Amino acid sequence: MIIKIENSPLKNKRYRITMDNNKQYDFGLKDAINGTYIDHFDKIKRENYLKRHYALKKERPFIDNLIPSSALLSYFILWGPYTNINKNIDYLNGLWKKKHNNK
C-alpha cells in the first residue's frame, strides 16, 4: 500500500511514492507537455493514454498484476478514474487490498 506521496527528487520525475514496505518508486514525467488527467480532466486524452499504455507489452503485465512500477503508478494515479490524486491513490490501495485478501 502507498503510505506517502511527495515530489520526486529526480530531475525528470514528477512524484515519488513510499510503500508500506519502505520501497520507493518515482514516476510521471516532470515536464509532460500535455499534463495528465489530474491536470487537465480531459476524458478523451485519458482514454487514449490508457489504451496506448495498456497495449505496450512491457507495461501491461505490471498493470494487470498490480505490480508496483512507474507504469502502474502513472496508469492508476496520474490517469486513474478520478481527477483527484488522493482519490486515485485510495482507489489503487483498494485494488491491492482486494487482490491480497482474495489469496
Secondary structure per residue as TSV (DSSP state, phi and psi in degrees):
chain	resnum	aa	ss	phi	psi
A	1	M	-	360.0	149.2
A	2	I	E	-82.0	127.6
A	3	I	E	-112.7	-13.1
A	4	K	E	-155.7	142.3
A	5	I	E	-131.6	139.4
A	6	E	E	-151.4	169.9
A	7	N	E	-65.1	140.5
A	8	S	-	-75.4	141.0
A	9	P	S	-78.5	-10.2
A	10	L	S	-76.9	139.4
A	11	K	T	-66.2	-25.5
A	12	N	T	-106.4	2.0
A	13	K	E	-112.8	149.1
A	14	R	E	-89.2	-45.9
A	15	Y	E	-130.1	159.2
A	16	R	E	-130.3	130.7
A	17	I	E	-111.2	152.0
A	18	T	E	-116.5	130.4
A	19	M	E	-90.3	167.7
A	20	D	T	-66.9	-13.4
A	21	N	T	-96.1	11.2
A	22	N	S	73.0	3.9
A	23	K	-	-73.3	144.9
A	24	Q	E	-121.1	146.0
A	25	Y	E	-135.9	134.0
A	26	D	E	-104.4	140.2
A	27	F	E	-155.8	166.5
A	28	G	E	79.2	131.9
A	29	L	E	-73.8	128.7
A	30	K	T	-61.2	-42.1
A	31	D	T	-110.7	45.5
A	32	A	-	-60.4	124.9
A	33	I	T	-59.5	-47.0
A	34	N	T	-98.6	4.5
A	35	G	-	71.2	-166.4
A	36	T	-	-129.0	178.9
A	37	Y	H	-59.1	-34.9
A	38	I	H	-72.8	-10.6
A	39	D	H	-96.7	-46.6
A	40	H	H	-110.1	-13.1
A	41	F	-	59.1	24.0
A	42	D	-	-88.7	109.5
A	43	K	H	-66.7	-31.9
A	44	I	H	-69.0	-45.7
A	45	K	H	-61.2	-37.9
A	46	R	H	-61.8	-49.9
A	47	E	H	-60.0	-42.0
A	48	N	H	-64.0	-42.1
A	49	Y	H	-61.5	-49.1
A	50	L	H	-60.5	-44.6
A	51	K	H	-63.4	-45.3
A	52	R	H	-62.6	-45.2
A	53	H	H	-79.2	-31.2
A	54	Y	H	-67.4	-27.0
A	55	A	T	-75.6	-15.0
A	56	L	-	-77.0	123.2
A	57	K	T	-59.3	-32.4
A	58	K	T	-78.5	-22.1
A	59	E	T	-98.0	-32.9
A	60	R	H	-55.6	-42.9
A	61	P	H	-61.5	-35.1
A	62	F	H	-67.0	-40.9
A	63	I	H	-69.4	-49.4
A	64	D	H	-61.8	-38.2
A	65	N	T	-100.2	7.1
A	66	L	T	53.0	44.6
A	67	I	-	-89.6	122.6
A	68	P	-	-54.8	126.0
A	69	S	S	-168.3	166.6
A	70	S	H	-64.3	-34.0
A	71	A	H	-62.9	-49.8
A	72	L	H	-62.6	-45.0
A	73	L	H	-66.4	-41.4
A	74	S	I	-64.0	-43.9
A	75	Y	I	-59.1	-46.2
A	76	F	I	-94.5	-28.9
A	77	I	I	-94.4	-47.5
A	78	L	I	-84.0	-27.4
A	79	W	S	-123.7	20.1
A	80	G	S	-68.4	-171.5
A	81	P	S	-71.4	-15.6
A	82	Y	S	-114.3	156.8
A	83	T	S	-87.9	-0.3
A	84	N	S	-107.3	124.1
A	85	I	H	-60.6	-38.2
A	86	N	H	-69.3	-35.4
A	87	K	H	-66.2	-37.7
A	88	N	H	-67.6	-36.5
A	89	I	H	-65.2	-44.5
A	90	D	H	-60.8	-39.9
A	91	Y	H	-62.6	-47.8
A	92	L	H	-64.3	-42.8
A	93	N	H	-59.6	-38.0
A	94	G	H	-63.9	-39.7
A	95	L	H	-63.3	-42.0
A	96	W	H	-63.4	-43.4
A	97	K	H	-60.2	-46.1
A	98	K	H	-61.2	-44.3
A	99	K	H	-61.8	-44.9
A	100	H	H	-79.6	-24.0
A	101	N	H	-78.8	-18.5
A	102	N	T	-85.6	-5.0
A	103	K	-	-86.1	360.0
